[in-house]
Amino acid sequence: MMKVLFFTTIDPSPRNNGKSVVLSGIFDYLQERHGKYFNVAVIGEFLGSDNIVETIGRPSRLVIISNILNYTLLRRKKSIQECFFYSRKIRDRMQALIAEHKPDMVIFDTVRLAQYVNNLQFSDARKIVYLDDLFSLRYMRMAASDLKSIGVFGNFEKNIPSSLRFAVDKFDPLKKFILKYEADIIEKSEIRATADCDISLLISSSEVDYFKKRHGEMRLAAIPPFLPATEIVARNWDEKPNFIFLGSMNLPHNVAGLKVFLTSVFPRVLVHNPVATLTIIGGGVTDELKQCGQPFGQAVKFLGRVEELSPLLSNACALIAPLAFGSGVKLKIIDSLACSLPIISTDIGVEGIDFIHGVHGELANTWEDFSDSVLKLCDPVKNKYYSKNCKKLFDDIYAKDSIFDRYDDIFN
């Protein structure tokens, strides 16, 4: 039996954000295939996941500041987020675990931990880096977007001192400068990690193609996300124009997308269909976002995080994904496909998914076209056609058997 050691920056329990859901799916696969020979070491906090053999503490704040001054600002060798996970103590513990478990395969969670590959001894172990999505592409797109009053740190913000976070979020020129600076350094780290490891994994096939075109043929593969089993409720749409926006409001692309929908799209929709409604699902809603929805009264509802997503999706008219920037595969799209829910999205919203305009829903890249697409989905005949095709796409590509077959190809 192959022995696998996975170094991760998060314990994916509970499964309460996109990354924890994707990592949990990979863990479920590795556990099913390798059983007791699959082990995990977390550089961070233990939250209760199985298979974790050790929790390694992150560097102190003093070490992090020293790292940023030395490796990011002076030598431009490590991105800011790599500096948050770099210390000799972590390297030594990783080496000790490799020596103890003698793994046949070692997997590193993003460039944050793949930075150690060149400083570790592996014997004949296969080295894999799970890149998640291309951070460099994400930051370049963000820097090119209107980020006024939008935070840029996303789920990583808990690692940033509050005073620094406040200063960056309130001063747009500094925000864009940091994004461009970080994008440049982390792109070099992505290239280095891909060169150092036997294979690098991205959840978006389009980002695999982008990376290869930009940097030449390299050892990359797309690893489609597996959403651990939840009860899928059969679609039961009552033909009312009730639309869903789904996503964490800690993420800049969701905040920006929702704001522009409420200001530039939804008013036009209501002119033509006054009974249309929008339900917003996701934690981290700010007072500012609630104020954007206030003029619409009962037509806009904020539900926050919900435990049972399927019943809400199964009763909706369509999911909207008005995203102007972002990277990787958006799990909200796969959730919608699983529930046979048609989708209205920009190109970026469905990037990396085999979504076809006019088959699984509507693609719209101007806000006028987006509002027209929302109105089109109110037609029950067109809506039900899209619905049937969405479920077929999920079953063909994202159901457990399909995903695990793909994982067998990657990990074996």
Disulfide bonds with the S-S distance in Angstrom:
none
